[in-house]
Amino acid sequence: MAKTVLSTFNSKESAERAVAELRARGFDREISIVAREDVARQGGRTTAGPTMGTDPVTDGTATGGVLGGLAGLIAGAGALAIPGIGPIVAAGPLAGLLSGAATGGIAGGLIDWGIPAERGRYFEEKVKQGNILVSVRCDDHKANDAATVLRQFGGQDVETH
């Protein structure tokens, strides 16, 4: 049975380190990242378009190519306007859910993964406040490992559903 492990990060650097470690442990296409567009651009390149892998947050998580820097998400993986939040960027499997549920916001997209509406609204509010949401969709037996990595690198609000 698939599980979803969610966590928020209050710094881009912490999120990048967590995602790099997740990838080193064999998680790759299962990782999703959601952030406000302005947060994704902080400290990153603001040039649009694909670049060769320098940012572990986006390397390999976006369908269709390797992107460098969270700012690369804007051009390559999906910039969405979420009512009440504004422009966000999303990469990974969650990006597809959000694009189909833009009017329902982040919480609406998370419901499709079995996240209760109340918790989805909580994580949506965290993104609205400027946190970065990292999620890992994985097999039941890998969920504890994903949660451990997220906590190890400063993840807050780590939950498994």
N, C-alpha and C positions, 0 to 999 in steps of 0.2 A: 504494500500500500504506500502511496506517495505521501510524503509529509512536506510541509512548508515551514522553514525556519526563517523568522524575521528578526531584524535588529535595526536600530538606528545608530547613527554616528554623528557626533557634533563637529567633526573635522574631516575634511577631504582626505588628509594624510592617513588618518586612522582607517578610514574605509578602504583606501588603496592598499594598505598593508594587510588588512583582513582578506580582501579579495585575492591578493597575491598568494597568501598562505592557503586559501581555499583551493585555488588553482593548482598549487604545488601538491595538494592532497588528492587531486583527481577530480575535483569539482570543476566544471568549466561551463558548459552550455546551460547548466542548471542555475547559474547565478544571474540575478537581476538587480539593477540599481535604479532608483528613482530619486531625483533631486530637483529643486527649483532651478530654473535656468541660471539665475544669477549666482547661486551657490556652486553650480557646476563650473562656471567660468572663473571662480575665485582662484587665483594663483595658477591658472592654466592658460594654455594658448587660446587665443580668441580667433585663430584662423579656422575657416571652415574646411571640411573635406577630410578624407582619410589621410593618415600619416602612418608611418611604420612604428610598431609597438614600443611605446615608451611609458605607457600608463597601465599598470596592472588592473585598474578598475574596469577599463573598457576592452583591453586586449582579449579577444576571443569571446566576449559576452554578447557582442552585437552581431546579428545575422548579417551576412553579406560583406564581411571584411574586417580588417583589423583597424581600429581607430586609436589615435593617440590623444590622451587628455580627455577629461570629462567634457571639455568644450567641443570635442569632436563628436560627441553624442548628438549635439544639436543638428549637425548636418547629416550624420550617418545613421543614427539609430532611432530617432524619433523625438521630435519636439511637439509637445501637445499643450493645448490650453485647457486647463482644468478650472472650472468655475470655482471661485472663492480662493484659489491658490495663484492662478496666473500661469505663465509659461513654465513647463517642467520639461526635463529630459528623462528618458527612460531607455534602458537597454536590457536585453535578455528576454526570457519568456514572458515576464510580466508586462513588457512594453506592448505586446499584442493584445493582452487583456485590457489594458488601459485605453488603447486606441479604439477598441470597440465599446468601451464604457465611459467615454470622456464625460458624458453628462452625469454619470453616477460618481465621478471622481475616482480617486485612488481606492476608497472604501468599496465602491461598486466593483472594481476589478478584483480586489482581494476576495470578495465573496465567492467568486468562481473557483478559488483555491481552498474553499472551506474555512476561511477566516470569518469569525462572527462579525456581523455588521458593526457592533460596538467597538471591537478591537480594530477593525478596518478604519473607522472614523478616528480612533486614537492615532493610528499610524499616519493617516492623512494629515491630521493636525500637526504632528511632529515634522512632516515634510514642509508644511505651510510655515512653521516656525524657523525653517532653515536647516533642519537635519537631513541627512542622507539616509534613505531606506535601502538596506541590502537584504535581499531574500535569496534563499536557496531552496529549490524544489528538488527533493531527493527521495531515495528509497528510505523506508522506515529504519533500516539498520545503519544508515549513514547520518541520520538526523542529529544524534548526540555529538558526533564529531564536528559537524557544521556549527552547532551551537557553541561548542567549546572554543572553536577558532574565533567566532564572532566575539565572544566574551574576552578572550585572550588579548584581542587588539582594541579593546575599549568599546565594544558594542554595548549599547544600552537597550533595555526593553526586549531582551532576547526571549522569544517565544517560539514554541513548536506547535503546529496545528496539523 
